[in-house]
Structure formats: C-alpha cells, structure tokens
Amino acid sequence: MTRYFVVGGEYADTSFTQIAPGHEEQSFGPFSEKEAHDFWRSITGRTVDNAMVRYRIRPDAALGGKAYYVVGGEYADTDFRRIAEGKTLEIHGPFTRPEALDHWRAITGKSVDCALTRYDIASEEDVKELRG
C-alpha cells in the first residue's frame, strides 16, 4: 500500500523552495491517500490567509520507495551528539535522494559561519531511531 505525506510550512518567498528563517519544514504522515487529502484540506484551510504557507501531498512512490531526510541543527559542542540547550533537532523531509542533497546544500549554505551547526542526510530508519 502506498503511503502519503503532507509536507510544507512557511516559506521565505513564493518560490516555495526555502523555509522561512525561524521556521522548519513540517512533515505529517504516513497516511492513506484519502487521509492525506483530508489532512491537507484541514491544514491548508487553517493557513489560507498566509500566502507564504504551502503544503503538498507527496506519495511514498514519488520517493522511489526510499525516503531521505535532512537532520541536524545547532549542537552543544563539536562532538555533534547533543543539541544545544534551548534548540531542537530539526528534521526536514521526506525527500528523494537528489531532493535531500539539494535541501542539505541550501540549509548548510545558510549556516556555514557557525561551527556548531551541522546537518546530515539520513534514511527513514535513522529518523525513526532519532525520534525514539
């Protein structure tokens, strides 16, 4: 059975390619196709007044059967094992492998001046472990 995800959030501009500063991409699911469409209607109805917010439905099949995520954020030290106090682990996706790489490049480009900020590309299994 194909799984579906509702992915999006508030973007920096209407090209809808980069999440707005101070926000993170949201991913909801997995859902059945009907559940995904119902959830999409619900969340877009709540955000209809903000032109910078966009959500889309992404079938698991579009991911080629394998989902990738960009995970990371600001860490407490350069061991990169513990997120800095007051920060949360960011999880962006799901993406295809090329999309994950593009997103990783965009997000790391913004944080290149901070030695404590790091992002990695992770598989769906890795993200399940991180979410515990």
A tleap script that builds the chain and sets N, CA, C and O, in Angstrom:
source leaprc.protein.ff14SB
mol = sequence {
  NMET THR ARG TYR PHE VAL VAL GLY GLY GLU
  TYR ALA ASP THR SER PHE THR GLN ILE ALA
  PRO GLY HIE GLU GLU GLN SER PHE GLY PRO
  PHE SER GLU LYS GLU ALA HIE ASP PHE TRP
  ARG SER ILE THR GLY ARG THR VAL ASP ASN
  ALA MET VAL ARG TYR ARG ILE ARG PRO ASP
  ALA ALA LEU GLY GLY LYS ALA TYR TYR VAL
  VAL GLY GLY GLU TYR ALA ASP THR ASP PHE
  ARG ARG ILE ALA GLU GLY LYS THR LEU GLU
  ILE HIE GLY PRO PHE THR ARG PRO GLU ALA
  LEU ASP HIE TRP ARG ALA ILE THR GLY LYS
  SER VAL ASP CYS ALA LEU THR ARG TYR ASP
  ILE ALA SER GLU GLU ASP VAL LYS GLU LEU
  ARG CGLY
}
set mol.1.N position { 0.838 -1.175 0.000 }
set mol.1.CA position { 0.000 0.000 0.000 }
set mol.1.C position { 0.890 1.248 0.000 }
set mol.1.O position { 1.838 1.350 0.778 }
set mol.2.N position { 0.571 2.176 -0.870 }
set mol.2.CA position { 1.310 3.424 -0.943 }
set mol.2.C position { 0.978 4.292 0.255 }
set mol.2.O position { -0.184 4.436 0.635 }
set mol.3.N position { 2.016 4.868 0.846 }
set mol.3.CA position { 1.835 5.805 1.946 }
set mol.3.C position { 1.981 7.212 1.392 }
set mol.3.O position { 2.664 7.426 0.390 }
set mol.4.N position { 1.332 8.174 2.051 }
set mol.4.CA position { 1.370 9.564 1.610 }
set mol.4.C position { 1.768 10.455 2.778 }
set mol.4.O position { 1.439 10.172 3.930 }
set mol.5.N position { 2.474 11.527 2.471 }
set mol.5.CA position { 2.888 12.503 3.461 }
set mol.5.C position { 2.385 13.877 3.046 }
set mol.5.O position { 2.302 14.173 1.854 }
set mol.6.N position { 2.050 14.718 4.018 }
set mol.6.CA position { 1.732 16.120 3.777 }
set mol.6.C position { 2.945 16.894 4.279 }
set mol.6.O position { 3.303 16.819 5.455 }
set mol.7.N position { 3.572 17.638 3.371 }
set mol.7.CA position { 4.842 18.294 3.658 }
set mol.7.C position { 4.741 19.773 3.320 }
set mol.7.O position { 4.141 20.140 2.309 }
set mol.8.N position { 5.323 20.626 4.160 }
set mol.8.CA position { 5.358 22.054 3.853 }
set mol.8.C position { 5.582 22.895 5.080 }
set mol.8.O position { 6.168 22.446 6.066 }
set mol.9.N position { 5.104 24.135 5.009 }
set mol.9.CA position { 5.265 25.073 6.112 }
set mol.9.C position { 5.290 26.486 5.585 }
set mol.9.O position { 4.755 26.772 4.514 }
set mol.10.N position { 5.919 27.378 6.351 }
set mol.10.CA position { 6.037 28.777 5.926 }
set mol.10.C position { 7.363 28.957 5.203 }
set mol.10.O position { 8.422 28.624 5.736 }
set mol.11.N position { 7.298 29.484 3.991 }
set mol.11.CA position { 8.474 29.628 3.144 }
set mol.11.C position { 8.979 31.067 3.129 }
set mol.11.O position { 8.256 31.998 3.484 }
set mol.12.N position { 10.239 31.231 2.712 }
set mol.12.CA position { 10.875 32.545 2.682 }
set mol.12.C position { 10.282 33.432 1.592 }
set mol.12.O position { 10.233 34.652 1.748 }
set mol.13.N position { 9.831 32.835 0.494 }
set mol.13.CA position { 9.217 33.603 -0.591 }
set mol.13.C position { 8.294 32.682 -1.383 }
set mol.13.O position { 8.179 31.496 -1.077 }
set mol.14.N position { 7.653 33.223 -2.378 }
set mol.14.CA position { 6.645 32.448 -3.113 }
set mol.14.C position { 7.230 31.492 -4.152 }
set mol.14.O position { 6.484 30.914 -4.943 }
set mol.15.N position { 8.542 31.320 -4.163 }
set mol.15.CA position { 9.098 30.234 -4.980 }
set mol.15.C position { 8.935 28.908 -4.236 }
set mol.15.O position { 9.055 27.836 -4.829 }
set mol.16.N position { 8.657 28.994 -2.919 }
set mol.16.CA position { 8.415 27.834 -2.062 }
set mol.16.C position { 9.546 26.814 -2.117 }
set mol.16.O position { 9.305 25.608 -2.152 }
set mol.17.N position { 10.791 27.313 -2.123 }
set mol.17.CA position { 11.939 26.408 -2.152 }
set mol.17.C position { 12.694 26.378 -0.831 }
set mol.17.O position { 13.326 25.372 -0.509 }
set mol.18.N position { 12.641 27.475 -0.052 }
set mol.18.CA position { 13.357 27.516 1.218 }
set mol.18.C position { 12.407 27.943 2.330 }
set mol.18.O position { 11.655 28.908 2.189 }
set mol.19.N position { 12.453 27.219 3.421 }
set mol.19.CA position { 11.632 27.529 4.588 }
set mol.19.C position { 12.067 28.883 5.146 }
set mol.19.O position { 13.251 29.219 5.120 }
set mol.20.N position { 11.112 29.652 5.646 }
set mol.20.CA position { 11.385 30.971 6.209 }
set mol.20.C position { 12.304 30.852 7.426 }
set mol.20.O position { 12.222 29.878 8.174 }
set mol.21.N position { 13.170 31.834 7.624 }
set mol.21.CA position { 14.031 31.838 8.806 }
set mol.21.C position { 13.191 31.727 10.085 }
set mol.21.O position { 12.148 32.366 10.219 }
set mol.22.N position { 13.668 30.913 11.003 }
set mol.22.CA position { 12.954 30.728 12.258 }
set mol.22.C position { 11.845 29.692 12.193 }
set mol.22.O position { 11.175 29.438 13.194 }
set mol.23.N position { 11.646 29.096 11.035 }
set mol.23.CA position { 10.624 28.060 10.858 }
set mol.23.C position { 11.301 26.785 10.391 }
set mol.23.O position { 12.461 26.809 9.980 }
set mol.24.N position { 10.591 25.685 10.451 }
set mol.24.CA position { 11.124 24.440 9.918 }
set mol.24.C position { 10.053 23.743 9.092 }
set mol.24.O position { 8.855 23.901 9.328 }
set mol.25.N position { 10.515 22.972 8.125 }
set mol.25.CA position { 9.578 22.234 7.296 }
set mol.25.C position { 8.869 21.199 8.147 }
set mol.25.O position { 9.480 20.540 8.988 }
set mol.26.N position { 7.588 21.068 7.919 }
set mol.26.CA position { 6.785 20.105 8.653 }
set mol.26.C position { 6.451 18.930 7.745 }
set mol.26.O position { 6.267 19.093 6.539 }
set mol.27.N position { 6.377 17.756 8.337 }
set mol.27.CA position { 6.007 16.555 7.604 }
set mol.27.C position { 5.006 15.787 8.454 }
set mol.27.O position { 5.273 15.478 9.616 }
set mol.28.N position { 3.864 15.483 7.873 }
set mol.28.CA position { 2.814 14.753 8.570 }
set mol.28.C position { 2.542 13.458 7.821 }
set mol.28.O position { 2.549 13.432 6.591 }
set mol.29.N position { 2.307 12.402 8.555 }
set mol.29.CA position { 2.012 11.125 7.927 }
set mol.29.C position { 2.834 10.038 8.573 }
set mol.29.O position { 3.491 10.281 9.585 }
set mol.30.N position { 2.814 8.869 8.024 }
set mol.30.CA position { 2.195 8.495 6.748 }
set mol.30.C position { 0.686 8.347 6.855 }
set mol.30.O position { 0.139 8.034 7.913 }
set mol.31.N position { 0.030 8.584 5.719 }
set mol.31.CA position { -1.418 8.494 5.609 }
set mol.31.C position { -1.786 7.595 4.432 }
set mol.31.O position { -0.961 7.309 3.564 }
set mol.32.N position { -3.040 7.161 4.423 }
set mol.32.CA position { -3.607 6.607 3.188 }
set mol.32.C position { -3.842 7.809 2.269 }
set mol.32.O position { -3.726 8.952 2.712 }
set mol.33.N position { -4.166 7.570 1.015 }
set mol.33.CA position { -4.390 8.683 0.092 }
set mol.33.C position { -5.539 9.576 0.554 }
set mol.33.O position { -5.412 10.800 0.535 }
set mol.34.N position { -6.643 8.988 0.963 }
set mol.34.CA position { -7.790 9.772 1.424 }
set mol.34.C position { -7.442 10.558 2.685 }
set mol.34.O position { -7.779 11.736 2.800 }
set mol.35.N position { -6.766 9.901 3.631 }
set mol.35.CA position { -6.375 10.588 4.867 }
set mol.35.C position { -5.451 11.775 4.566 }
set mol.35.O position { -5.571 12.835 5.182 }
set mol.36.N position { -4.535 11.587 3.622 }
set mol.36.CA position { -3.615 12.669 3.256 }
set mol.36.C position { -4.376 13.853 2.672 }
set mol.36.O position { -4.113 15.001 3.028 }
set mol.37.N position { -5.321 13.573 1.772 }
set mol.37.CA position { -6.114 14.662 1.185 }
set mol.37.C position { -6.967 15.343 2.241 }
set mol.37.O position { -7.099 16.567 2.227 }
set mol.38.N position { -7.541 14.587 3.144 }
set mol.38.CA position { -8.342 15.181 4.228 }
set mol.38.C position { -7.471 16.057 5.126 }
set mol.38.O position { -7.866 17.167 5.486 }
set mol.39.N position { -6.292 15.562 5.486 }
set mol.39.CA position { -5.402 16.337 6.332 }
set mol.39.C position { -4.931 17.591 5.601 }
set mol.39.O position { -4.881 18.670 6.191 }
set mol.40.N position { -4.581 17.456 4.309 }
set mol.40.CA position { -4.141 18.605 3.514 }
set mol.40.C position { -5.223 19.686 3.495 }
set mol.40.O position { -4.921 20.864 3.684 }
set mol.41.N position { -6.487 19.293 3.266 }
set mol.41.CA position { -7.591 20.269 3.271 }
set mol.41.C position { -7.681 20.972 4.625 }
set mol.41.O position { -7.877 22.185 4.690 }
set mol.42.N position { -7.539 20.211 5.686 }
set mol.42.CA position { -7.635 20.763 7.033 }
set mol.42.C position { -6.524 21.773 7.308 }
set mol.42.O position { -6.792 22.872 7.795 }
set mol.43.N position { -5.290 21.412 7.001 }
set mol.43.CA position { -4.167 22.296 7.327 }
set mol.43.C position { -4.116 23.501 6.397 }
set mol.43.O position { -3.756 24.593 6.836 }
set mol.44.N position { -4.463 23.334 5.141 }
set mol.44.CA position { -4.457 24.498 4.241 }
set mol.44.C position { -5.616 25.433 4.561 }
set mol.44.O position { -5.508 26.642 4.352 }
set mol.45.N position { -6.713 24.898 5.061 }
set mol.45.CA position { -7.832 25.746 5.477 }
set mol.45.C position { -7.461 26.638 6.648 }
set mol.45.O position { -7.948 27.764 6.757 }
set mol.46.N position { -6.602 26.140 7.522 }
set mol.46.CA position { -6.166 26.931 8.690 }
set mol.46.C position { -5.118 27.976 8.332 }
set mol.46.O position { -4.909 28.922 9.091 }
set mol.47.N position { -4.449 27.819 7.175 }
set mol.47.CA position { -3.357 28.724 6.813 }
set mol.47.C position { -3.658 29.526 5.553 }
set mol.47.O position { -2.754 30.124 4.969 }
set mol.48.N position { -4.905 29.545 5.133 }
set mol.48.CA position { -5.298 30.172 3.870 }
set mol.48.C position { -4.968 31.667 3.815 }
set mol.48.O position { -4.789 32.206 2.723 }
set mol.49.N position { -4.883 32.341 4.943 }
set mol.49.CA position { -4.624 33.775 4.962 }
set mol.49.C position { -3.147 34.138 4.866 }
set mol.49.O position { -2.813 35.323 4.842 }
set mol.50.N position { -2.264 33.166 4.812 }
set mol.50.CA position { -0.835 33.444 4.722 }
set mol.50.C position { -0.311 32.913 3.387 }
set mol.50.O position { -0.186 31.704 3.196 }
set mol.51.N position { -0.009 33.826 2.473 }
set mol.51.CA position { 0.433 33.446 1.128 }
set mol.51.C position { 1.797 32.768 1.124 }
set mol.51.O position { 2.191 32.192 0.110 }
set mol.52.N position { 2.516 32.825 2.224 }
set mol.52.CA position { 3.844 32.224 2.285 }
set mol.52.C position { 3.805 30.778 2.788 }
set mol.52.O position { 4.843 30.118 2.853 }
set mol.53.N position { 2.632 30.290 3.140 }
set mol.53.CA position { 2.490 28.928 3.643 }
set mol.53.C position { 1.987 28.028 2.525 }
set mol.53.O position { 1.028 28.351 1.825 }
set mol.54.N position { 2.653 26.897 2.377 }
set mol.54.CA position { 2.250 25.937 1.343 }
set mol.54.C position { 2.490 24.524 1.848 }
set mol.54.O position { 3.509 24.233 2.475 }
set mol.55.N position { 1.542 23.665 1.565 }
set mol.55.CA position { 1.669 22.239 1.870 }
set mol.55.C position { 1.381 21.452 0.600 }
set mol.55.O position { 0.588 21.878 -0.240 }
set mol.56.N position { 2.023 20.315 0.470 }
set mol.56.CA position { 1.790 19.450 -0.688 }
set mol.56.C position { 1.700 18.003 -0.213 }
set mol.56.O position { 2.189 17.649 0.860 }
set mol.57.N position { 1.074 17.194 -1.026 }
set mol.57.CA position { 0.963 15.769 -0.725 }
set mol.57.C position { 2.025 15.055 -1.534 }
set mol.57.O position { 2.139 15.245 -2.745 }
set mol.58.N position { 2.791 14.242 -0.857 }
set mol.58.CA position { 3.862 13.518 -1.515 }
set mol.58.C position { 3.650 12.029 -1.312 }
set mol.58.O position { 3.709 11.540 -0.184 }
set mol.59.N position { 3.404 11.304 -2.394 }
set mol.59.CA position { 3.263 9.844 -2.251 }
set mol.59.C position { 4.615 9.202 -2.005 }
set mol.59.O position { 5.636 9.638 -2.537 }
set mol.60.N position { 4.604 8.177 -1.205 }
set mol.60.CA position { 5.812 7.417 -0.927 }
set mol.60.C position { 6.430 6.919 -2.229 }
set mol.60.O position { 7.652 6.821 -2.339 }
set mol.61.N position { 5.590 6.605 -3.217 }
set mol.61.CA position { 6.081 6.112 -4.502 }
set mol.61.C position { 6.957 7.152 -5.189 }
set mol.61.O position { 7.890 6.795 -5.909 }
set mol.62.N position { 6.667 8.444 -4.973 }
set mol.62.CA position { 7.481 9.505 -5.568 }
set mol.62.C position { 8.879 9.502 -4.976 }
set mol.62.O position { 9.807 10.070 -5.554 }
set mol.63.N position { 9.027 8.870 -3.838 }
set mol.63.CA position { 10.320 8.782 -3.183 }
set mol.63.C position { 11.105 7.566 -3.671 }
set mol.63.O position { 12.203 7.298 -3.181 }
set mol.64.N position { 10.552 6.836 -4.626 }
set mol.64.CA position { 11.230 5.659 -5.144 }
set mol.64.C position { 11.330 4.549 -4.120 }
set mol.64.O position { 12.232 3.712 -4.175 }
set mol.65.N position { 10.385 4.550 -3.177 }
set mol.65.CA position { 10.373 3.519 -2.154 }
set mol.65.C position { 11.301 3.795 -0.989 }
set mol.65.O position { 11.224 3.108 0.030 }
set mol.66.N position { 12.178 4.783 -1.109 }
set mol.66.CA position { 13.106 5.096 -0.028 }
set mol.66.C position { 13.049 6.596 0.244 }
set mol.66.O position { 13.199 7.409 -0.668 }
set mol.67.N position { 12.835 6.945 1.487 }
set mol.67.CA position { 12.738 8.341 1.889 }
set mol.67.C position { 14.031 8.779 2.570 }
set mol.67.O position { 14.661 8.017 3.304 }
set mol.68.N position { 14.404 10.023 2.308 }
set mol.68.CA position { 15.578 10.614 2.937 }
set mol.68.C position { 15.172 11.904 3.635 }
set mol.68.O position { 14.224 12.579 3.232 }
set mol.69.N position { 15.904 12.229 4.682 }
set mol.69.CA position { 15.635 13.409 5.490 }
set mol.69.C position { 16.929 14.178 5.700 }
set mol.69.O position { 18.016 13.604 5.648 }
set mol.70.N position { 16.808 15.476 5.938 }
set mol.70.CA position { 17.945 16.293 6.338 }
set mol.70.C position { 17.741 16.580 7.823 }
set mol.70.O position { 16.735 17.172 8.213 }
set mol.71.N position { 18.698 16.158 8.648 }
set mol.71.CA position { 18.565 16.289 10.096 }
set mol.71.C position { 19.764 17.030 10.667 }
set mol.71.O position { 20.877 16.928 10.150 }
set mol.72.N position { 19.525 17.773 11.736 }
set mol.72.CA position { 20.619 18.468 12.402 }
set mol.72.C position { 20.142 19.715 13.093 }
set mol.72.O position { 19.001 19.800 13.547 }
set mol.73.N position { 21.029 20.681 13.168 }
set mol.73.CA position { 20.737 21.936 13.836 }
set mol.73.C position { 21.966 22.429 14.568 }
set mol.73.O position { 23.095 22.113 14.196 }
set mol.74.N position { 21.735 23.208 15.615 }
set mol.74.CA position { 22.830 23.737 16.409 }
set mol.74.C position { 23.122 22.780 17.567 }
set mol.74.O position { 22.232 22.438 18.346 }
set mol.75.N position { 24.371 22.359 17.663 }
set mol.75.CA position { 24.781 21.385 18.677 }
set mol.75.C position { 25.478 22.072 19.855 }
set mol.75.O position { 25.915 23.217 19.748 }
set mol.76.N position { 25.572 21.365 20.965 }
set mol.76.CA position { 26.186 21.897 22.177 }
set mol.76.C position { 27.702 22.036 22.033 }
set mol.76.O position { 28.302 22.936 22.622 }
set mol.77.N position { 28.324 21.147 21.250 }
set mol.77.CA position { 29.771 21.204 21.050 }
set mol.77.C position { 30.109 20.519 19.723 }
set mol.77.O position { 29.219 20.051 19.014 }
set mol.78.N position { 31.382 20.465 19.401 }
set mol.78.CA position { 31.784 19.916 18.101 }
set mol.78.C position { 31.843 18.398 18.057 }
set mol.78.O position { 32.335 17.832 17.081 }
set mol.79.N position { 31.353 17.730 19.089 }
set mol.79.CA position { 31.164 16.278 19.014 }
set mol.79.C position { 29.903 15.961 18.214 }
set mol.79.O position { 29.745 14.845 17.718 }
set mol.80.N position { 29.006 16.939 18.089 }
set mol.80.CA position { 27.761 16.826 17.323 }
set mol.80.C position { 26.902 15.640 17.757 }
set mol.80.O position { 26.346 14.923 16.926 }
set mol.81.N position { 26.805 15.445 19.075 }
set mol.81.CA position { 25.969 14.368 19.606 }
set mol.81.C position { 24.764 14.892 20.377 }
set mol.81.O position { 23.748 14.208 20.500 }
set mol.82.N position { 24.887 16.116 20.896 }
set mol.82.CA position { 23.850 16.683 21.758 }
set mol.82.C position { 23.457 18.057 21.234 }
set mol.82.O position { 24.307 18.929 21.054 }
set mol.83.N position { 22.150 18.244 20.989 }
set mol.83.CA position { 21.636 19.526 20.508 }
set mol.83.C position { 21.832 20.578 21.598 }
set mol.83.O position { 21.706 20.277 22.785 }
set mol.84.N position { 22.139 21.800 21.198 }
set mol.84.CA position { 22.359 22.902 22.135 }
set mol.84.C position { 21.119 23.159 22.983 }
set mol.84.O position { 19.988 22.959 22.539 }
set mol.85.N position { 21.354 23.602 24.196 }
set mol.85.CA position { 20.259 23.910 25.114 }
set mol.85.C position { 19.343 24.956 24.480 }
set mol.85.O position { 19.800 25.949 23.914 }
set mol.86.N position { 18.046 24.707 24.591 }
set mol.86.CA position { 17.058 25.626 24.027 }
set mol.86.C position { 16.795 25.411 22.544 }
set mol.86.O position { 15.950 26.093 21.965 }
set mol.87.N position { 17.498 24.482 21.923 }
set mol.87.CA position { 17.315 24.170 20.496 }
set mol.87.C position { 16.685 22.793 20.372 }
set mol.87.O position { 16.707 22.004 21.317 }
set mol.88.N position { 16.122 22.505 19.201 }
set mol.88.CA position { 15.562 21.188 18.940 }
set mol.88.C position { 16.192 20.609 17.681 }
set mol.88.O position { 16.630 21.341 16.794 }
set mol.89.N position { 16.230 19.298 17.620 }
set mol.89.CA position { 16.723 18.622 16.431 }
set mol.89.C position { 15.766 18.921 15.286 }
set mol.89.O position { 14.562 18.697 15.405 }
set mol.90.N position { 16.294 19.422 14.187 }
set mol.90.CA position { 15.480 19.715 13.017 }
set mol.90.C position { 15.442 18.489 12.116 }
set mol.90.O position { 16.467 17.856 11.863 }
set mol.91.N position { 14.238 18.163 11.632 }
set mol.91.CA position { 14.083 17.043 10.708 }
set mol.91.C position { 13.278 17.566 9.525 }
set mol.91.O position { 12.108 17.920 9.672 }
set mol.92.N position { 13.910 17.612 8.341 }
set mol.92.CA position { 13.277 18.105 7.122 }
set mol.92.C position { 13.065 16.934 6.166 }
set mol.92.O position { 13.976 16.130 5.968 }
set mol.93.N position { 11.899 16.826 5.581 }
set mol.93.CA position { 11.642 15.760 4.623 }
set mol.93.C position { 10.260 15.184 4.793 }
set mol.93.O position { 9.482 15.712 5.587 }
set mol.94.N position { 9.925 14.146 4.100 }
set mol.94.CA position { 10.778 13.247 3.336 }
set mol.94.C position { 11.111 13.801 1.953 }
set mol.94.O position { 10.363 14.592 1.380 }
set mol.95.N position { 12.262 13.358 1.435 }
set mol.95.CA position { 12.751 13.752 0.127 }
set mol.95.C position { 13.216 12.524 -0.645 }
set mol.95.O position { 13.469 11.469 -0.064 }
set mol.96.N position { 13.326 12.676 -1.964 }
set mol.96.CA position { 14.094 11.715 -2.738 }
set mol.96.C position { 15.558 12.012 -2.424 }
set mol.96.O position { 15.857 13.047 -1.828 }
set mol.97.N position { 16.456 11.147 -2.802 }
set mol.97.CA position { 17.886 11.380 -2.520 }
set mol.97.C position { 18.380 12.685 -3.156 }
set mol.97.O position { 19.034 13.468 -2.468 }
set mol.98.N position { 18.096 12.955 -4.440 }
set mol.98.CA position { 18.557 14.229 -5.021 }
set mol.98.C position { 17.928 15.450 -4.339 }
set mol.98.O position { 18.600 16.464 -4.150 }
set mol.99.N position { 16.646 15.362 -3.968 }
set mol.99.CA position { 15.998 16.478 -3.271 }
set mol.99.C position { 16.640 16.699 -1.904 }
set mol.99.O position { 16.840 17.841 -1.488 }
set mol.100.N position { 16.961 15.618 -1.208 }
set mol.100.CA position { 17.605 15.738 0.105 }
set mol.100.C position { 18.958 16.422 -0.035 }
set mol.100.O position { 19.310 17.278 0.776 }
set mol.101.N position { 19.709 16.051 -1.052 }
set mol.101.CA position { 21.009 16.668 -1.280 }
set mol.101.C position { 20.858 18.156 -1.593 }
set mol.101.O position { 21.622 18.970 -1.075 }
set mol.102.N position { 19.897 18.521 -2.420 }
set mol.102.CA position { 19.638 19.938 -2.728 }
set mol.102.C position { 19.241 20.711 -1.470 }
set mol.102.O position { 19.726 21.819 -1.243 }
set mol.103.N position { 18.365 20.130 -0.659 }
set mol.103.CA position { 17.930 20.787 0.577 }
set mol.103.C position { 19.103 20.920 1.545 }
set mol.103.O position { 19.262 21.959 2.186 }
set mol.104.N position { 19.922 19.878 1.654 }
set mol.104.CA position { 21.101 19.917 2.511 }
set mol.104.C position { 22.035 21.044 2.087 }
set mol.104.O position { 22.543 21.783 2.930 }
set mol.105.N position { 22.262 21.175 0.788 }
set mol.105.CA position { 23.135 22.249 0.287 }
set mol.105.C position { 22.575 23.628 0.640 }
set mol.105.O position { 23.315 24.518 1.061 }
set mol.106.N position { 21.267 23.795 0.467 }
set mol.106.CA position { 20.640 25.093 0.761 }
set mol.106.C position { 20.730 25.427 2.241 }
set mol.106.O position { 21.065 26.555 2.603 }
set mol.107.N position { 20.438 24.470 3.089 }
set mol.107.CA position { 20.398 24.743 4.531 }
set mol.107.C position { 21.802 24.886 5.114 }
set mol.107.O position { 22.004 25.704 6.011 }
set mol.108.N position { 22.775 24.115 4.631 }
set mol.108.CA position { 24.132 24.253 5.154 }
set mol.108.C position { 24.785 25.534 4.657 }
set mol.108.O position { 25.655 26.091 5.328 }
set mol.109.N position { 24.375 25.998 3.499 }
set mol.109.CA position { 24.895 27.261 2.982 }
set mol.109.C position { 24.539 28.432 3.881 }
set mol.109.O position { 25.292 29.402 3.972 }
set mol.110.N position { 23.393 28.346 4.543 }
set mol.110.CA position { 22.957 29.419 5.441 }
set mol.110.C position { 23.679 29.376 6.789 }
set mol.110.O position { 23.729 30.385 7.493 }
set mol.111.N position { 24.230 28.234 7.152 }
set mol.111.CA position { 24.820 28.077 8.483 }
set mol.111.C position { 26.341 27.898 8.436 }
set mol.111.O position { 26.943 27.481 9.425 }
set mol.112.N position { 26.952 28.204 7.320 }
set mol.112.CA position { 28.381 27.957 7.131 }
set mol.112.C position { 29.247 28.722 8.139 }
set mol.112.O position { 30.368 28.298 8.416 }
set mol.113.N position { 28.763 29.822 8.685 }
set mol.113.CA position { 29.550 30.623 9.624 }
set mol.113.C position { 29.445 30.150 11.070 }
set mol.113.O position { 30.080 30.734 11.948 }
set mol.114.N position { 28.666 29.118 11.336 }
set mol.114.CA position { 28.502 28.629 12.713 }
set mol.114.C position { 29.113 27.226 12.821 }
set mol.114.O position { 28.582 26.261 12.271 }
set mol.115.N position { 30.227 27.132 13.533 }
set mol.115.CA position { 30.932 25.849 13.662 }
set mol.115.C position { 30.150 24.814 14.449 }
set mol.115.O position { 30.479 23.629 14.396 }
set mol.116.N position { 29.122 25.231 15.181 }
set mol.116.CA position { 28.338 24.301 15.982 }
set mol.116.C position { 27.074 23.825 15.274 }
set mol.116.O position { 26.304 23.051 15.841 }
set mol.117.N position { 26.856 24.274 14.060 }
set mol.117.CA position { 25.670 23.871 13.310 }
set mol.117.C position { 26.075 22.841 12.267 }
set mol.117.O position { 27.031 23.024 11.514 }
set mol.118.N position { 25.316 21.756 12.249 }
set mol.118.CA position { 25.626 20.660 11.325 }
set mol.118.C position { 24.328 19.989 10.881 }
set mol.118.O position { 23.390 19.845 11.665 }
set mol.119.N position { 24.290 19.583 9.619 }
set mol.119.CA position { 23.161 18.838 9.067 }
set mol.119.C position { 23.702 17.629 8.320 }
set mol.119.O position { 24.775 17.680 7.720 }
set mol.120.N position { 22.942 16.543 8.367 }
set mol.120.CA position { 23.291 15.315 7.664 }
set mol.120.C position { 22.073 14.809 6.911 }
set mol.120.O position { 20.941 15.189 7.212 }
set mol.121.N position { 22.311 13.960 5.942 }
set mol.121.CA position { 21.220 13.283 5.237 }
set mol.121.C position { 21.041 11.925 5.900 }
set mol.121.O position { 21.999 11.171 6.068 }
set mol.122.N position { 19.812 11.628 6.272 }
set mol.122.CA position { 19.523 10.386 6.994 }
set mol.122.C position { 18.412 9.609 6.298 }
set mol.122.O position { 17.561 10.185 5.621 }
set mol.123.N position { 18.437 8.317 6.475 }
set mol.123.CA position { 17.379 7.457 5.942 }
set mol.123.C position { 16.169 7.501 6.868 }
set mol.123.O position { 16.246 8.006 7.988 }
set mol.124.N position { 15.064 6.971 6.390 }
set mol.124.CA position { 13.847 6.908 7.203 }
set mol.124.C position { 14.082 6.098 8.476 }
set mol.124.O position { 13.562 6.444 9.537 }
set mol.125.N position { 14.864 5.022 8.374 }
set mol.125.CA position { 15.162 4.192 9.539 }
set mol.125.C position { 15.945 4.976 10.588 }
set mol.125.O position { 15.683 4.857 11.785 }
set mol.126.N position { 16.906 5.777 10.131 }
set mol.126.CA position { 17.697 6.605 11.059 }
set mol.126.C position { 16.815 7.611 11.775 }
set mol.126.O position { 16.981 7.843 12.973 }
set mol.127.N position { 15.884 8.207 11.054 }
set mol.127.CA position { 14.990 9.205 11.644 }
set mol.127.C position { 14.064 8.555 12.667 }
set mol.127.O position { 13.769 9.155 13.701 }
set mol.128.N position { 13.605 7.344 12.395 }
set mol.128.CA position { 12.764 6.633 13.369 }
set mol.128.C position { 13.527 6.431 14.674 }
set mol.128.O position { 12.957 6.585 15.754 }
set mol.129.N position { 14.811 6.086 14.585 }
set mol.129.CA position { 15.645 5.930 15.782 }
set mol.129.C position { 15.796 7.250 16.523 }
set mol.129.O position { 15.709 7.288 17.750 }
set mol.130.N position { 16.022 8.335 15.781 }
set mol.130.CA position { 16.205 9.647 16.404 }
set mol.130.C position { 14.943 10.101 17.129 }
set mol.130.O position { 15.011 10.712 18.196 }
set mol.131.N position { 13.792 9.794 16.536 }
set mol.131.CA position { 12.524 10.197 17.147 }
set mol.131.C position { 12.191 9.324 18.346 }
set mol.131.O position { 11.390 9.695 19.203 }
set mol.132.N position { 12.830 8.142 18.391 }
set mol.132.CA position { 12.677 7.204 19.509 }
set mol.132.C position { 11.318 6.771 19.737 }
set mol.132.O position { 11.066 5.983 20.649 }
savepdb mol mol.pdb
quit
